[in-house]
Amino acid sequence: MNLDLTALADEHLAAARAAPHGRSAHRVLHDGVLRQSVIALTAGTALDEHLAPQASSLQVLTGRVRLTSPGRTHELSAGELLEMPKERHGLTAVEDSVVLLTAVND
């Protein structure tokens, strides 16, 4: 599979801007235990607190996001990659943003 992440990010950011809830997502890869999803969020839009899969990472494609977990806050900008905490966490777009979530589930 050959995929243009920049074009996909642009497409979903436009969709998020047009959506009343300020989000758009698309699963780009689902191969056995491996999943990757592009998630676009407009500034101020949040994904409520949730648990991460056993192994996952978040890469910011565009914009800036804030990931919060008990006692910690990580602010990430375009080009940055973070291993997701293995505890409850939430994600908020500080500005219009697109992230690539990679997850492995047993």
N, C-alpha and C positions, 0 to 999 in steps of 0.2 A: 504494500500500500504506500502510495506517495501522497502526502498531505501538505498543503500550504497552510501552516499555522497562522501566519500573518493575515491571510485572507479570511480564514475561519474566525479569527479574533475580531477582525473588522465587521464581519457579517453578524456575529452574535452581540457585539457591542451596539450596533445599530438596532438590533432586535430588542435588546435590554432597554435602550433609550425610548423605544416605542411602546414597551410593555408597561401596564399600570403598576406592576410590582417591581419594576426596575431590574429584572434578571432575565437571562437566557442561558441555556446550557445545552451541550451536545456531547454525547459519548462518542469519542473518535476511535476508540479501540476497546474491544472486549474479546480477549483471547484466553480462554481458560480462567486462571486466577488473576490475570492482569487486566486492569481497566484504566483507561485514561479518558478524562472529560475536560472539555473547555467550558469554563463558567465565566459569564460576563455579568458585571454588577455596576449599576450607576452609583455615583457618589452618594454615600449615606446609606445605601442598601446593605442589609446584613443577612447572613445565613445564621439562623438561630443556633445556639449551643447544641452540639452533637458529639458523638464518639467517632473517632477515626477508625478505619480498617486496621488490621494488625500491622501492616507496613504501608506507609504512604508518604508522599511528598507533595509540596505545593510550589509551583514555579510561576512567578508573575511574568506574564507576557507583555502587558501594558498597564500603566497606571501605578497605583499605590494602595496597599491593603493593610489592615491591622488584624492580626490573629491574636485572640485572647484566650488564655487558659488560667486555671486557678493560680494566682500569684505571679503570672507572667504576661507580658505583652510583647509581641514581635511586630514591628512595622517593616514591610517589605516593599521594594520598588521594582520596576521592570528589570528583568535579568537576574533577579535573586531567586534562590531555591532554598527551601526549608524542609527538613524532615518534620512531619506532623507529630505533635505530641500524642502520646498514647493515653490521653485523658480527655475529658470533655473540653471542647473548645468552640469558639465562635469566630466568624470572619466578617469583617465590615470593610466596604470599599471607602477609602479616604477620598479618592477621586475616581472617576469612571475607570474601570479596571477589567482586565481579562486575565484569568489564571488557568493553568494546566494542572489538574489534580491527577496524580498517578497513584494507583492503589493496587495492592496485592492482597487477596483474601485466600485463606486456606480452604 
